[in-house]
Structures are given as C-alpha cells and as structure tokens.
Amino acid sequence: MKFAIKKICLLTALLAMILTGSALADDLPGVQDVIDTFIKATGGKDAYLAHESMMVTGTFEMPVMGLTAPLVMYQAMPDLTYLKIESAAIGTIENGSIDGVFWEKSLMGGARIKDGEEKASAERTANLRLWLEWEKYYTGGEVTGIEEIEGRPCYAMTMTPKEGQPEYSWWDTETGLLVKNAAVVTNEMGDVSIDAYPSDYRDVGGVMVAHTVKQVLMGVQEMFIKTETMTWDPEIPEGTFDIPADIKALLEAK
C-alpha cells in the first residue's frame, strides 16, 4: 500500500515506441515548428495568454486497485499549484507549490519537500504556459523521426531539460496534438519511468485541453486522471496555495 501511495503522488505531479517509418532529417520539422503547430491547434498564443489561472475537478482512477477518487486542482501563474485527492481507501493526498517550494503529503508517505530533478520536473509542469516558454526549462531538443502511437503517425521529439534526464514526446502529424509524453523522474523511490497519454481534447474557453490522461508507471501500472469540469480564471479560495504547517516545519528544520 505504501508503494501504491508513492506511485499516486508521483503520477499526480505534477498533473507517456513503435517505429513505423523513417524520414530524412531535412524532411522533419524543427522543435519550435512542432510546438508552434500544437499551440495553434489548441487555440493559439493569445488564447493561452488570456488566462492566468485554472481550476479542475475530476477523478483519479487506479483500476488494478478498484480505486476511483475525486480530485481538485488549482493552478495559477507563475508557479502556484495545489492538488488534492481524497479516498477512504488510501487517505488524503496533497501536493502544491508556491515561491519555489514544491511539496507533497499523504497518510502513509508523510510530508516532504521535493528537490533536485523531481523539483525541476514539478517546476516545468507548474507553468500554465509551458509550451510558450519551453526554452526557460530546456537547453534544446530534436525531432528524431515519425513513429506510430496508438495507430497515429507522430513526430517523435527528444527534449533535454536544464536539470533532469531527457524527456520524450510524440505529436500527431495531422492534428498537431500532443499524444504521448515519456519521462524518467528521480525521487526517493529512485528512477521511475512514466508514460502519459493525453486524449479527449475539448475546447475550454478557447483552449483545447485534454480531459483524459492515461499514465503508465514502469511500463505496467495503469492510472487515469479524468477531468469533469475545468474553469479558467476562477475565484480561488483564500489560502489555497498556502504552505501547510508540517511543510513549514520541514523548511525551518533545514
């Protein structure tokens, strides 16, 4: 059970190769071209810049455990996040960030502060405008070929973070949408591989947003995050992003 809790904490942070053909390097688009196509396909730069925050409600599902739990998530520029999952089976799981502090807590894992590569990964996902500002977080990238993901031809891309291991992503060559991410996150459990498959894109306030994300941990364990409602620029309750007392105690003890 404790390992299952840690898997959930890792996968929520946060909120992934079959080679089917080859293409000459000169025929492939550049990294910025692929990202620009994605931004345009999901609403355009102005649509992203129009929003400063969001709220999501939905469910977290772990089929192998028969688990379905409600979740709520808030996110605001530049790096404010808060996510909460409540379940009678596994207790309450929370994670959040503010002022460069990234933390998580759960019934069995206790309270802890993220650092190193895990913190760097959380910083990237905390930015609502990640793909507009990707060069803040990555030293570069390369489109390496065309591969098939779940029956769709996709541009395969390798990105090199300023901190952390290389990340891989696949972007539909026809729709421009992101259809898979793959990364290895290093935390107290060691190196953990996560594949994420965003799907069910829907228009929310002028931005196309994936409403289902299937996550596969270590190539075996499947989990799902399913969005029920999403609101841009909501009224966020006062104190939502405040650092919990037990996390403050850890900071003071450093």
Number of C-alpha atoms within 10 A of each C-alpha: 10 11 11 14 18 17 17 19 19 22 21 20 23 20 13 21 9 10 12 14 10 11 11 8 11 7 8 18 15 16 18 17 12 23 19 17 17 20 21 17 14 24 17 17 15 12 15 18 11 13 17 15 19 19 20 20 17 19 20 22 19 18 12 9 11 8 15 18 18 16 23 19 20 24 25 22 14 15 20 23 29 25 24 19 23 18 14 8 12 18 13 17 24 21 26 28 24 17 10 10 18 27 22 23 21 22 13 16 14 11 20 16 18 18 15 11 18 21 23 19 24 23 22 20 15 25 19 21 17 14 17 17 12 17 14 12 17 17 12 14 18 16 21 18 20 23 23 18 20 12 9 17 18 25 24 26 20 17 19 16 21 16 15 18 16 15 18 20 21 29 26 21 17 11 13 20 25 22 20 23 19 19 19 21 23 19 15 10 11 9 13 17 15 21 22 21 21 21 17 12 15 13 12 15 16 14 22 20 19 20 19 18 22 17 25 19 19 14 12 10 14 17 24 21 23 22 19 13 12 19 14 18 16 15 10 14 8 7 8 16 20 14 19 15 10 13 19 14 12 12 12 8 7 5
